[in-house]
Amino acid sequence: MSNEFLNPRRRTSRYVAVTAVGLAALTGLTYVVASAMSGTHASADSPSTHANAGPTTTAATAVAPAGPGSAAPVTLTPGGQLVGGVSVGYPHTLAGAVSAASEYMTDLGSTLDPDRTAAVMRLVADPSYTDGPAEWAKGTSDARASLGLPTSGLLPSAAAVMLGPAEYQVRDASADQVTVLLLARYTISLPGTGTKSSNAVFPLRMHWAGGDWKVLKPDGATYTSLAAAPGSDQASSLGWQELAQ
């Protein structure tokens, strides 16, 4: 299996090259992969059709309620510490939630090692999402199969992916919870097939728990209609806002 995750990294560009892709915990990942291989738009659906919201709170609102297209450009905020190669420890703000979602999605999308996927989810999953590590690990194995790769063991050296969150939207923001939608350029390189890309939407439901932003179990919502080329007039008209580095 790839051991790229053993080298902690700081991201200095919008698009991050990695050795493989691990997004298949999302049920629609096979569709995203197929779309990337055909160069069309895609949306990564949730792994479950059942909502599992975290505990609610009456604390002062740290994330301002916002509807589609109402957010402003966000400058990504770094986490306070690096644990197991994952940046964690974000502020209790909208920018903190969006920054955490961008970091976590990129980390979860940077490996086809199910053990690594599970390790990341053990760090970032909400306490209520106890099945998170197992679900995402299984999804990673499914991703390998959907890409025509062996479901375990070593990967071909030419297998690579580029996942670059570029823009965002938010949904259902409250004091301690928000759904962050990430518009990303998703590029797959495989031996014998070359490189294919698509623009994909990746949702993460974020919950403030234990002093940090955590990932809740997906609620099954899909956002295919929001896929667009980042920075385009279409993306702007659909409400996407820039993620500034």
C-alpha positions as CSV (number, residue, x, y, z in Angstrom):
1,M,0.0,0.0,0.0
2,S,1.0,3.6,-0.5
3,N,3.0,5.1,2.4
4,E,2.7,8.7,1.2
5,F,0.8,9.6,4.3
6,L,3.9,9.0,6.4
7,N,5.3,12.3,5.2
8,P,3.2,15.2,6.8
9,R,2.7,18.0,4.3
10,R,1.7,21.6,4.2
11,R,-0.4,22.6,1.2
12,T,1.0,25.5,-0.8
13,S,-1.2,25.4,-3.9
14,R,-4.9,25.0,-4.7
15,Y,-4.4,21.6,-6.3
16,V,-2.5,18.9,-4.4
17,A,-1.0,15.9,-6.2
18,V,-1.3,12.7,-4.3
19,T,-0.6,9.0,-5.0
20,A,-4.2,7.8,-5.2
21,V,-7.8,8.7,-4.5
22,G,-9.9,7.6,-1.5
23,L,-13.3,9.2,-1.8
24,A,-15.5,6.2,-2.2
25,A,-17.0,6.3,1.3
26,L,-19.4,8.5,-0.6
27,T,-21.9,6.3,-2.3
28,G,-21.7,8.3,-5.4
29,L,-17.9,8.0,-5.7
30,T,-18.1,5.5,-8.5
31,Y,-20.2,8.1,-10.4
32,V,-17.6,10.7,-9.6
33,V,-14.8,8.4,-10.9
34,A,-16.8,7.6,-14.0
35,S,-17.4,11.3,-14.6
36,A,-13.8,12.1,-14.1
37,M,-12.8,9.5,-16.6
38,S,-15.2,10.9,-19.1
39,G,-14.4,14.6,-18.2
40,T,-17.9,15.5,-17.1
41,H,-19.2,17.2,-14.0
42,A,-20.1,15.1,-10.9
43,S,-21.3,15.2,-7.4
44,A,-20.2,12.9,-4.6
45,D,-23.3,11.7,-2.8
46,S,-23.4,10.7,0.8
47,P,-22.8,7.1,2.0
48,S,-26.1,6.9,3.8
49,T,-29.6,8.1,3.2
50,H,-30.3,8.5,6.9
51,A,-29.5,11.7,8.7
52,N,-27.6,11.4,11.9
53,A,-27.2,14.9,13.2
54,G,-25.1,15.7,16.2
55,P,-26.3,17.1,19.5
56,T,-27.9,20.6,19.2
57,T,-26.9,23.5,21.4
58,T,-28.3,26.8,22.5
59,A,-24.9,28.5,22.8
60,A,-24.2,31.8,21.1
61,T,-24.0,31.4,17.4
62,A,-20.4,31.0,16.2
63,V,-21.4,30.1,12.6
64,A,-23.7,32.7,11.2
65,P,-26.8,31.2,9.6
66,A,-26.4,31.4,5.8
67,G,-28.4,30.2,2.8
68,P,-27.2,29.2,-0.7
69,G,-25.0,31.9,-2.2
70,S,-25.0,34.1,0.9
71,A,-21.5,33.4,2.1
72,A,-18.4,35.5,1.3
73,P,-15.0,34.4,0.1
74,V,-13.1,32.7,2.9
75,T,-9.4,32.7,3.6
76,L,-8.5,29.2,4.7
77,T,-7.3,29.0,8.3
78,P,-4.7,26.5,9.3
79,G,-5.4,24.1,12.1
80,G,-3.6,24.5,15.4
81,Q,-1.7,21.3,15.3
82,L,-0.7,18.4,13.0
83,V,-1.8,14.9,14.3
84,G,-1.0,11.9,12.2
85,G,-0.4,14.1,9.1
86,V,-3.9,15.8,9.5
87,S,-4.2,19.4,10.5
88,V,-6.7,19.7,13.3
89,G,-7.7,22.3,15.9
90,Y,-9.8,24.9,14.1
91,P,-11.5,28.0,15.4
92,H,-15.2,28.0,16.3
93,T,-16.1,30.2,13.3
94,L,-17.5,29.7,9.8
95,A,-14.0,30.1,8.4
96,G,-12.8,27.4,10.8
97,A,-15.6,25.0,9.7
98,V,-14.9,25.6,6.0
99,S,-11.1,25.3,6.6
100,A,-11.6,22.0,8.5
101,A,-13.9,20.6,5.8
102,S,-11.4,21.5,3.1
103,E,-8.5,19.9,5.0
104,Y,-10.4,16.7,5.9
105,M,-11.8,16.2,2.4
106,T,-8.3,16.6,0.9
107,D,-6.9,14.1,3.4
108,L,-9.6,11.6,2.9
109,G,-9.2,12.0,-0.9
110,S,-5.4,11.4,-0.8
111,T,-5.1,7.7,-0.2
112,L,-6.3,4.3,-1.4
113,D,-5.1,2.7,1.8
114,P,-8.3,1.7,3.8
115,D,-6.2,1.7,7.0
116,R,-5.2,5.3,6.4
117,T,-8.7,6.3,5.6
118,A,-9.9,4.8,8.8
119,A,-7.1,6.5,10.8
120,V,-8.1,9.9,9.4
121,M,-11.7,9.3,10.2
122,R,-10.8,8.3,13.8
123,L,-9.3,11.7,14.1
124,V,-12.0,13.8,12.4
125,A,-15.3,11.9,12.8
126,D,-17.9,13.3,15.3
127,P,-18.4,11.1,18.4
128,S,-21.9,10.3,17.1
129,Y,-20.5,8.9,13.9
130,T,-19.1,5.7,15.3
131,D,-19.3,3.9,12.0
132,G,-17.4,6.6,10.2
133,P,-13.9,4.9,10.1
134,A,-15.4,1.5,8.9
135,E,-17.7,3.1,6.3
136,W,-15.0,5.3,4.8
137,A,-12.4,2.4,4.8
138,K,-14.9,0.2,2.9
139,G,-15.5,3.1,0.5
140,T,-11.7,3.3,-0.2
141,S,-11.6,-0.3,-1.1
142,D,-14.6,0.2,-3.4
143,A,-12.8,3.2,-5.0
144,R,-9.9,1.0,-5.9
145,A,-12.2,-1.5,-7.5
146,S,-14.1,1.2,-9.4
147,L,-10.7,2.4,-10.8
148,G,-9.8,-1.1,-11.9
149,L,-7.1,-1.3,-9.2
150,P,-6.5,-4.2,-6.8
151,T,-8.7,-3.8,-3.8
152,S,-5.7,-4.3,-1.5
153,G,-1.9,-4.4,-1.6
154,L,0.5,-2.3,-3.7
155,L,-0.8,0.2,-6.2
156,P,0.8,0.8,-9.6
157,S,3.3,3.6,-9.4
158,A,1.4,5.6,-12.1
159,A,-1.8,5.7,-10.2
160,A,-2.4,9.3,-9.0
161,V,-5.1,11.8,-8.2
162,M,-5.3,15.6,-7.9
163,L,-8.0,16.9,-5.5
164,G,-8.2,20.6,-5.2
165,P,-11.0,22.3,-3.2
166,A,-11.4,25.7,-4.8
167,E,-14.8,27.1,-3.8
168,Y,-17.4,26.5,-1.2
169,Q,-21.0,27.0,-0.1
170,V,-22.7,26.4,3.2
171,R,-26.1,25.0,4.2
172,D,-28.1,24.7,7.4
173,A,-25.7,26.7,9.5
174,S,-26.5,27.0,13.2
175,A,-24.5,27.6,16.4
176,D,-22.4,24.4,16.3
177,Q,-23.3,22.8,13.0
178,V,-23.0,23.5,9.3
179,T,-23.0,21.6,6.0
180,V,-20.0,22.7,3.9
181,L,-20.1,22.0,0.2
182,L,-16.7,22.0,-1.6
183,L,-16.3,22.5,-5.3
184,A,-13.2,20.8,-6.4
185,R,-11.2,19.8,-9.5
186,Y,-10.8,16.1,-9.4
187,T,-8.1,14.5,-11.6
188,I,-7.3,10.8,-12.0
189,S,-4.2,9.4,-13.6
190,L,-4.0,5.7,-14.2
191,P,-1.5,3.5,-16.1
192,G,-2.6,2.9,-19.6
193,T,-5.5,5.3,-19.5
194,G,-3.9,8.7,-19.1
195,T,-5.4,11.6,-17.1
196,K,-9.0,12.6,-16.9
197,S,-10.6,15.4,-14.9
198,S,-14.0,16.6,-13.7
199,N,-15.4,19.3,-11.4
200,A,-17.1,17.6,-8.4
201,V,-19.1,18.7,-5.4
202,F,-18.1,17.1,-2.1
203,P,-20.4,17.8,1.0
204,L,-19.3,17.4,4.6
205,R,-21.6,18.0,7.5
206,M,-19.5,19.6,10.2
207,H,-20.3,19.7,14.0
208,W,-18.4,21.5,16.8
209,A,-17.5,18.8,19.4
210,G,-14.7,18.4,21.8
211,G,-13.2,21.8,20.9
212,D,-12.9,21.2,17.2
213,W,-14.9,20.8,14.0
214,K,-15.8,17.1,13.3
215,V,-17.5,15.2,10.5
216,L,-21.0,14.0,10.9
217,K,-22.6,11.1,9.2
218,P,-23.9,12.2,5.8
219,D,-27.6,12.8,5.3
220,G,-27.9,11.5,1.7
221,A,-28.3,14.9,0.1
222,T,-26.9,15.2,-3.5
223,Y,-25.7,18.4,-5.2
224,T,-25.1,17.3,-8.8
225,S,-26.8,20.4,-10.1
226,L,-24.2,22.7,-8.4
227,A,-21.2,21.2,-10.2
228,A,-19.4,23.8,-12.4
229,A,-15.9,24.9,-13.3
230,P,-14.4,26.8,-10.4
231,G,-14.0,30.5,-11.1
232,S,-16.5,30.4,-14.0
233,D,-19.5,32.7,-14.4
234,Q,-21.7,29.6,-14.0
235,A,-20.1,28.8,-10.6
236,S,-20.7,32.4,-9.5
237,S,-24.3,32.2,-10.5
238,L,-24.7,29.0,-8.6
239,G,-23.5,30.7,-5.4
240,W,-20.0,29.4,-5.1
241,Q,-17.4,31.5,-3.2
242,E,-13.7,31.4,-3.4
243,L,-11.4,29.6,-1.0
244,A,-8.4,31.8,-0.6
245,Q,-5.1,30.3,0.5
